[in-house]
Amino acid sequence: MVYAASPGSVNALEALLHANWGIRAARLRPLPSGHTNKTCLVERHGDMGQDAPLILRVSWPGKSAEQVQREARVLAALASASGLPAVPRLRTTLDGRPCLLVEDCWVHLFEHIPGRAGFPPENSRHATMGETGHAAFGSARTAMTGDAMRALAGLHAAMAAIPAPAESPVAWLAQRHARVAARPMPALPDGLAAQYATVLSRAEACLAAVGQRIPGPVSWLHGDYHAGNLLFADDSGAGHVDASRVAGILDFDDAGVGSQWLEAAFALFALTRDAAAEHAFVHDPAAWDSGLEVYVRHSVRRAVPHSGPDGHALAEYLRANRATLMTLFCIDQTLIHLEAAQRNLWQLGRGIGFLGCWNHLSNSPSPGTASSNMRTASTVAGRASP
């Protein structure tokens, strides 16, 4: 129906806009989307000329009401937060509803946030691969990573003020694993089907082994913090992205509860990875460390939970456990891709960042080894203290 936002569904979307929001669209332009929702830019003309555009989002069929309500609660709480980049603001229907449910798909209308999504194109990153297998990116991407982590520190401080249920530090990961394990195996690239059960079992065992060793307290998290969900300011008017400022944070669709320390580590891996690497998970350690320093510095200023008076405990904990945290990140990414493929929203294969994480899990140490090698926050804090 309207899900694919295909040419055949444009009339249906335009009719929904007019009937429920009183908006006559001059044009609906599909936007690049991820592997879940589909979005369109709503260009419109009013009596006084061209009005500001809006964003129309259509979910995949079968998205749960609980997930929709969770996102709405988080966005409502963030609407009054100060010092943050722009976050999505819902445009309610004529009769005051936050969204529509049409043929098993949720339809939302958001205010438009100016900016450009993501890092510059792959061919302008000037990534190099050293003998260590680590990526090394240019100064522009490193600067953008730093500002993304500054924005995350502010977001974490605001989300920590939202009452959260008592959950494990890896609650959102465990819940995603349970959903994937409960569904049939999706279509996989050649040779991977035989590894499927092993990868899922290893992921489950790793979450159980290290989950309670992740420091808390648990708070609300963005759930999918990466460059594609960030809008970078475009102040020049000539297509140049201002790398010094994140203008907006998008897609709170996967908001969940867990450890903010863990999400900070995941964000660093997402922002510094070389998604084109297929043989293994590859990231830029120098950019990772630089981004961590920015996050710690701004976490202390904003009193992010457990950042500590000087931030040393947080930084040392993440550095000391980088290898295990990398494995947890690869679990997260693998599960995200598998779940999308199970919903028939995504075809797994090369070029999407899936195989590098899958291969990392296939070749990673046993969960018991990861757990025994993981240092606790209290141990690291003791070593970091003067």
Phi and psi in degrees as a GROMACS rama.xvg file:
@    title "Ramachandran Plot"
@    xaxis  label "Phi"
@    yaxis  label "Psi"
@TYPE xy
-83.957  -7.07508  VAL-2
-57.9795  -47.7432  TYR-3
-72.727  -10.2449  ALA-4
52.0622  38.9733  ALA-5
-83.2865  167.494  SER-6
-54.4219  -34.8808  PRO-7
-68.6829  -16.533  GLY-8
-103.164  -2.51799  SER-9
-60.7686  -42.4737  VAL-10
-61.1712  -38.8476  ASN-11
-65.2831  -41.1319  ALA-12
-66.6133  -41.7275  LEU-13
-63.1031  -38.7711  GLU-14
-65.5838  -39.6918  ALA-15
-62.1026  -43.8231  LEU-16
-60.4252  -45.0287  LEU-17
-71.0951  -42.7695  HIS-18
-71.507  -33.6025  ALA-19
-107.209  -24.5274  ASN-20
-119.13  -4.6997  TRP-21
68.5106  28.0541  GLY-22
-113.339  128.907  ILE-23
-101.576  113.593  ARG-24
-81.1529  132.462  ALA-25
-75.1869  -30.9768  ALA-26
-163.047  141.202  ARG-27
-110.143  119.304  LEU-28
-114.85  113.538  ARG-29
-59.7815  139.449  PRO-30
-107.527  154.289  LEU-31
-56.0883  131.301  PRO-32
-125.303  163.704  SER-33
-84.0643  -143.304  GLY-34
-107.465  20.6467  HIS-35
-128.379  -88.7868  THR-36
-80.7988  159.993  ASN-37
-114.555  141.555  LYS-38
-129.238  151.882  THR-39
-133.794  143.34  CYS-40
-84.2419  124.553  LEU-41
-96.4404  103.778  VAL-42
-89.8353  134.009  GLU-43
-142.913  158.582  ARG-44
-126.718  128.932  HIS-45
-105.009  -174.524  GLY-46
-65.0421  -27.509  ASP-47
-101.986  16.7632  MET-48
117.013  -156.881  GLY-49
-79.5877  124.54  GLN-50
-85.7513  163.964  ASP-51
-61.4662  140.144  ALA-52
-69.1696  165.717  PRO-53
-128.356  169.405  LEU-54
-117.702  121.701  ILE-55
-102.218  126.527  LEU-56
-121.71  132.657  ARG-57
-121.199  126.371  VAL-58
-80.6245  171.624  SER-59
-73.6645  153.949  TRP-60
-63.7615  135.664  PRO-61
91.9359  4.16571  GLY-62
-60.5143  136.676  LYS-63
-76.1669  148.739  SER-64
-63.6982  -33.7454  ALA-65
-62.8905  -39.2041  GLU-66
-66.7329  -40.1095  GLN-67
-63.3621  -44.4224  VAL-68
-67.6799  -36.1238  GLN-69
-63.0884  -45.6674  ARG-70
-61.298  -42.5523  GLU-71
-63.114  -39.6546  ALA-72
-64.7756  -43.244  ARG-73
-65.6041  -45.4135  VAL-74
-64.4459  -37.3301  LEU-75
-63.512  -39.5306  ALA-76
-69.6807  -35.2541  ALA-77
-78.2095  -15.9615  LEU-78
-59.7779  -30.4763  ALA-79
-98.9136  1.8056  SER-80
-71.8086  143.533  ALA-81
-104.773  155.85  SER-82
75.8854  15.4324  GLY-83
-105.369  155.213  LEU-84
-60.1746  165.976  PRO-85
-61.852  142.243  ALA-86
-120.986  160.152  VAL-87
-58.5393  139.196  PRO-88
-121.428  125.782  ARG-89
-74.1197  142.029  LEU-90
-102.916  113.893  ARG-91
-73.549  159.434  THR-92
-73.3318  173.768  THR-93
-58.8475  -30.0379  LEU-94
-100.991  18.3058  ASP-95
86.765  8.22766  GLY-96
-81.3128  144.287  ARG-97
-75.7829  -19.9529  PRO-98
-165.116  176.256  CYS-99
-121.405  150.27  LEU-100
-112.536  111.102  LEU-101
-125.856  114.753  VAL-102
50.0906  47.9776  GLU-103
72.1545  12.2549  ASP-104
-119.133  139.578  CYS-105
-91.8477  131.003  TRP-106
-116.241  122.218  VAL-107
-120.08  150.852  HIS-108
-123.063  126.42  LEU-109
-119.706  153.033  PHE-110
-64.6842  146.373  GLU-111
-80.4215  137.228  HIS-112
-110.443  118.774  ILE-113
-65.7481  148.138  PRO-114
143.137  174.739  GLY-115
-118.914  130.819  ARG-116
-81.1424  136.136  ALA-117
82.342  176.559  GLY-118
-75.4065  167.03  PHE-119
-58.6816  162.256  PRO-120
-54.3745  155.663  PRO-121
-52.77  -39.179  GLU-122
-75.1773  -6.18234  ASN-123
-107.173  5.4034  SER-124
-83.1907  -21.3221  ARG-125
57.6017  44.433  HIS-126
-75.0897  142.688  ALA-127
-126.313  155.154  THR-128
-119.505  118.336  MET-129
-87.2868  179.477  GLY-130
-65.5352  -23.0139  GLU-131
-75.8008  -10.1346  THR-132
84.3227  6.73747  GLY-133
-89.831  147.97  HIS-134
-85.3222  154.203  ALA-135
-137.288  115.677  ALA-136
-105.163  166.901  PHE-137
-73.5887  174.617  GLY-138
-66.7611  -31.3861  SER-139
-63.0235  -46.983  ALA-140
-67.9958  -36.3858  ARG-141
-61.7002  -41.1324  THR-142
-65.4663  -41.0062  ALA-143
-65.4846  -37.5585  MET-144
-62.2937  -43.2441  THR-145
-60.2992  -44.0235  GLY-146
-70.4228  -31.6531  ASP-147
-62.8789  -37.8699  ALA-148
-73.9108  -32.1576  MET-149
-61.2055  -45.2862  ARG-150
-63.6431  -36.9216  ALA-151
-66.214  -38.4817  LEU-152
-59.4051  -42.5506  ALA-153
-66.2319  -41.0438  GLY-154
-63.4064  -42.6745  LEU-155
-62.6781  -39.6908  HIS-156
-62.6828  -41.1317  ALA-157
-69.4537  -39.6636  ALA-158
-73.9298  -24.5365  MET-159
-65.9134  -20.6178  ALA-160
-83.0752  -7.96239  ALA-161
-86.5993  123.974  ILE-162
-54.6169  130.588  PRO-163
-120.958  144.476  ALA-164
-69.1977  157.246  PRO-165
-73.0718  113.048  ALA-166
-137.285  169.976  GLU-167
-74.4666  157.88  SER-168
-61.3071  -19.8332  PRO-169
-114.533  30.8071  VAL-170
-56.959  -47.4425  ALA-171
-67.4366  -29.7759  TRP-172
-70.6874  -45.0301  LEU-173
-63.1599  -38.1542  ALA-174
-66.5542  -39.394  GLN-175
-66.6432  -39.9596  ARG-176
-61.0108  -42.5619  HIS-177
-62.405  -39.5769  ALA-178
-65.0348  -43.0353  ARG-179
-66.1881  -44.5721  VAL-180
-64.5889  -25.8842  ALA-181
-81.1578  -12.2334  ALA-182
-106.211  160.458  ARG-183
-63.6036  154.547  PRO-184
-61.1656  132.016  MET-185
-78.6617  174.177  PRO-186
-64.9877  129.873  ALA-187
-119.801  156.562  LEU-188
-58.7036  158.371  PRO-189
-52.9888  133.588  ASP-190
89.8368  -8.68553  GLY-191
-94.2474  -20.2428  LEU-192
-59.3295  -36.3514  ALA-193
-67.7679  -20.4765  ALA-194
-94.3007  -7.25978  GLN-195
-58.1903  -52.1506  TYR-196
-62.2124  -38.1617  ALA-197
-65.7346  -42.6822  THR-198
-64.382  -45.0582  VAL-199
-64.5099  -41.0829  LEU-200
-65.3483  -42.0473  SER-201
-65.0697  -39.233  ARG-202
-63.8506  -44.7033  ALA-203
-62.6714  -44.0404  GLU-204
-65.6646  -37.9951  ALA-205
-66.4744  -42.9203  CYS-206
-61.6438  -40.6303  LEU-207
-68.7527  -36.3518  ALA-208
-75.2517  -38.8029  ALA-209
-108.194  -9.86812  VAL-210
-55.0821  -44.2228  GLY-211
-79.5272  -5.26628  GLN-212
-94.369  -1.97588  ARG-213
-81.6507  130.602  ILE-214
-69.737  151.516  PRO-215
-113.206  -160.57  GLY-216
-75.7031  163.292  PRO-217
-77.0816  148.022  VAL-218
-143.97  172.408  SER-219
-68.1683  144.28  TRP-220
-126.933  157.633  LEU-221
-64.4794  -46.8071  HIS-222
96.5022  -16.587  GLY-223
-157.328  57.4288  ASP-224
-88.7361  106.145  TYR-225
-151.455  173.564  HIS-226
-60.4835  -34.0116  ALA-227
-64.9827  -19.3267  GLY-228
-102.824  16.6838  ASN-229
-119.238  142.655  LEU-230
-107.187  120.799  LEU-231
-95.0387  140.532  PHE-232
-62.7757  143.349  ALA-233
-124.319  87.0425  ASP-234
-94.275  -12.1477  ASP-235
-83.7786  -22.7608  SER-236
76.4946  3.15866  GLY-237
-119.722  20.3055  ALA-238
84.0589  6.98761  GLY-239
-90.3601  124.065  HIS-240
-80.9581  124.951  VAL-241
-74.8486  103.885  ASP-242
-70.8382  -6.98896  ALA-243
-88.2228  -3.2199  SER-244
-146.477  127.497  ARG-245
-86.7402  121.07  VAL-246
-89.9591  -26.5963  ALA-247
-156.569  152.033  GLY-248
-119.247  124.144  ILE-249
-109.647  170.018  LEU-250
58.7423  75.1757  ASP-251
-91.8773  22.8366  PHE-252
-62.6261  -30.0901  ASP-253
-104.66  20.9672  ASP-254
-54.9525  134.808  ALA-255
-151.472  -171.339  GLY-256
-115.171  135.492  VAL-257
176.633  -164.077  GLY-258
-82.2164  126.689  SER-259
-68.02  -29.4669  GLN-260
-59.8381  -42.3564  TRP-261
-66.4171  -42.2205  LEU-262
-65.5951  -34.4454  GLU-263
-61.1015  -43.7522  ALA-264
-64.0319  -43.5563  ALA-265
-61.1381  -41.7939  PHE-266
-61.697  -40.8286  ALA-267
-62.5951  -42.5949  LEU-268
-65.8842  -41.3675  PHE-269
-64.5697  -37.7858  ALA-270
-80.2576  -22.5512  LEU-271
-112.762  8.12457  THR-272
-80.9294  158.292  ARG-273
-102.985  95.1837  ASP-274
-66.2806  -15.6063  ALA-275
-78.6233  -15.6852  ALA-276
-72.4005  127.001  ALA-277
-107.557  -25.8075  GLU-278
-76.2506  -24.6426  HIS-279
-165.472  170.711  ALA-280
-79.5065  127.451  PHE-281
-128.14  133.151  VAL-282
-142.784  171.914  HIS-283
-98.0707  104.011  ASP-284
-62.1845  -35.6952  PRO-285
-66.5864  -43.4807  ALA-286
-66.5606  -34.9888  ALA-287
-60.2862  -48.9641  TRP-288
-64.0542  -41.3984  ASP-289
-63.4448  -44.0686  SER-290
-64.4441  -36.5706  GLY-291
-61.9964  -43.4541  LEU-292
-60.7829  -39.9084  GLU-293
-64.1554  -45.323  VAL-294
-61.3036  -45.6572  TYR-295
-61.3116  -45.9425  VAL-296
-59.5573  -44.1734  ARG-297
-80.6506  -24.2652  HIS-298
-65.7752  -42.0358  SER-299
-62.5461  -42.466  VAL-300
-62.7845  -36.7442  ARG-301
-98.2037  4.34504  ARG-302
58.5812  48.2025  ALA-303
-63.6787  136.491  VAL-304
-51.5969  132.729  PRO-305
66.7883  17.7896  HIS-306
-74.9746  -20.0278  SER-307
82.4358  161.078  GLY-308
-64.1654  -27.9985  PRO-309
-125.114  0.00299087  ASP-310
80.5626  -3.94734  GLY-311
-63.5993  -40.1225  HIS-312
-62.4315  -43.8021  ALA-313
-62.6681  -50.0345  LEU-314
-62.8235  -44.2929  ALA-315
-67.2877  -37.1576  GLU-316
-62.2322  -48.0816  TYR-317
-66.302  -40.049  LEU-318
-67.1308  -43.3684  ARG-319
-64.1573  -28.9977  ALA-320
-112.019  23.2625  ASN-321
-57.3412  -41.7027  ARG-322
-62.972  -45.341  ALA-323
-68.7167  -39.2359  THR-324
-64.2671  -33.8619  LEU-325
-63.0142  -40.877  MET-326
-63.7677  -41.9841  THR-327
-62.4113  -39.6002  LEU-328
-62.5599  -42.6373  PHE-329
-65.0066  -34.1576  CYS-330
-60.9357  -48.3941  ILE-331
-56.9558  -49.6495  ASP-332
-66.6814  -39.8019  GLN-333
-63.0508  -43.5954  THR-334
-65.4341  -39.5111  LEU-335
-59.1555  -46.1975  ILE-336
-68.2233  -41.4499  HIS-337
-63.0968  -43.1039  LEU-338
-64.2942  -41.4019  GLU-339
-62.8873  -39.8176  ALA-340
-66.7152  -36.8823  ALA-341
-63.6892  -29.6043  GLN-342
-86.6477  4.15584  ARG-343
62.3139  32.2937  ASN-344
-101.673  -9.89992  LEU-345
-153.336  137.469  TRP-346
-103.99  119.267  GLN-347
-74.0408  140.72  LEU-348
172.38  -155.631  GLY-349
-80.8382  155.555  ARG-350
83.314  7.18725  GLY-351
-121.732  7.8066  ILE-352
83.1362  8.81473  GLY-353
-84.0511  -47.3202  PHE-354
-66.6667  -35.3124  LEU-355
-60.3142  -43.7476  GLY-356
-70.5211  -40.4002  CYS-357
-60.3579  -46.2255  TRP-358
-67.0385  -32.9961  ASN-359
-62.0545  -44.8378  HIS-360
-65.5823  -39.6368  LEU-361
-63.089  -29.8691  SER-362
-107.782  5.69581  ASN-363
-78.8432  160.533  SER-364
-62.7772  164.636  PRO-365
-63.6536  154.177  SER-366
-55.2844  -35.8191  PRO-367
-63.5008  -38.6965  GLY-368
-65.5206  -42.4541  THR-369
-61.3419  -42.0664  ALA-370
-66.1091  -44.1331  SER-371
-68.561  -27.1126  SER-372
-86.2665  -8.84467  ASN-373
-84.549  124.679  MET-374
-85.9586  142.653  ARG-375
-79.301  162.061  THR-376
-63.4173  -37.7967  ALA-377
-67.392  -38.1332  SER-378
-64.3143  -45.3489  THR-379
-65.5819  -41.4054  VAL-380
-60.7167  -38.8722  ALA-381
-64.2331  -40.2728  GLY-382
-70.9118  -30.5863  ARG-383
-83.2453  -15.1699  ALA-384
-71.5715  148.112  SER-385
